[in-house]
C-alpha cells in the first residue's frame, strides 16, 4: 500500500508542476488553487509513504516520477523537444526509479 501511495504522491507532484506552468501562463486564482492543491496532496502522500519506505528511496522515486511525468507532459501538451537524446535520458530516470523499487 505504501508503494501505491508513493506513486500517487509522484503523480500529484507531476500535476503540481503542470499547474505551475498553467499559473505562469494564465496567472489566475483557479490555477493557483490547483497548484496548491496538488502540491499539498503530493507532500501529504509522500509523508504517509515515508512511514514505511525509507526516506532516500521515497524521495528518489517521488522526484523521479515528477521529473519523468513533467517531461512527458511538456512533450505532449507544450510541444517540447522529443529528441532521441532527451528521450534516452528520460528513460534512464524511469529505469532508475523502477530499479529502486525492485531493490527495496
C-alpha positions in Angstrom: 0.0 0.0 0.0 2.9 2.4 0.8 4.2 2.0 -2.8 0.8 2.8 -4.2 0.7 6.0 -2.1 4.2 6.9 -3.2 3.3 6.6 -6.8 0.2 8.6 -6.2 2.4 11.3 -4.5 4.6 11.3 -7.6 1.5 11.8 -9.8 0.3 14.7 -7.6 3.8 16.1 -7.9 3.6 15.9 -11.7 0.2 17.6 -11.7 1.6 20.3 -9.4 4.4 21.0 -11.9 1.8 21.2 -14.6 -0.2 23.8 -12.6 3.0 25.8 -12.1 3.2 26.2 -15.9 -0.6 26.9 -16.2 -0.3 29.5 -13.5 2.7 31.1 -15.2 0.7 31.4 -18.4 -2.7 32.5 -17.0 -1.9 34.0 -13.6 -5.4 33.3 -12.2 -6.7 32.1 -8.9 -8.0 28.8 -10.2 -4.5 27.9 -11.5 -3.0 28.9 -8.1 -5.6 26.8 -6.3 -4.7 23.7 -8.5 -1.0 24.3 -7.8 -1.6 24.5 -4.0 -3.9 21.5 -4.0 -1.7 19.1 -6.0 1.5 20.0 -4.2 -0.3 19.7 -0.8 -1.6 16.2 -1.8 1.8 15.3 -3.0 3.6 16.2 0.2 0.9 14.6 2.4 1.1 11.4 0.3 4.9 11.4 0.4 4.9 11.7 4.2 2.5 8.8 4.5 4.6 6.6 2.2 7.7 7.5 4.2 6.3 5.9 7.3 7.0 2.6 5.6 9.5 3.2 2.8 12.9 4.7 3.6 13.4 8.4 3.1 16.1 8.1 0.4 14.1 5.6 -1.7 10.8 7.5 -1.2 12.4 10.9 -2.2 14.2 9.4 -5.2 11.1 7.7 -6.5 8.9 10.7 -5.9 11.2 13.1 -7.7 11.7 10.6 -10.5 8.0 10.2 -11.1 7.6 14.0 -11.0 10.6 14.6 -13.4 9.6 12.0 -15.9 5.9 12.9 -15.7 6.7 16.6 -16.1 8.9 16.0 -19.1 6.2 13.8 -20.7 3.5 16.4 -20.1 5.8 19.1 -21.6 6.3 16.9 -24.7 2.6 16.1 -25.1 0.9 19.4 -24.2 3.5 22.1 -24.8 5.5 20.8 -27.9 8.8 20.5 -26.0 11.6 18.6 -27.7 11.3 14.9 -28.1 14.8 14.3 -29.4 16.3 10.9 -29.1 18.9 12.1 -26.5 16.2 13.7 -24.3 14.0 10.5 -24.5 17.0 8.3 -23.6 17.8 10.3 -20.5 14.1 10.4 -19.5 14.3 6.6 -19.9 17.3 6.5 -17.6 15.4 8.3 -14.9 12.5 6.0 -15.3 14.7 2.9 -15.2 16.5 4.2 -12.1 13.1 4.8 -10.4 11.9 1.3 -11.2 15.3 -0.1 -10.1 14.9 1.5 -6.7 11.5 -0.2 -6.3 13.0 -3.6 -7.3 15.8 -3.5 -4.8 13.7 -2.1 -1.9 
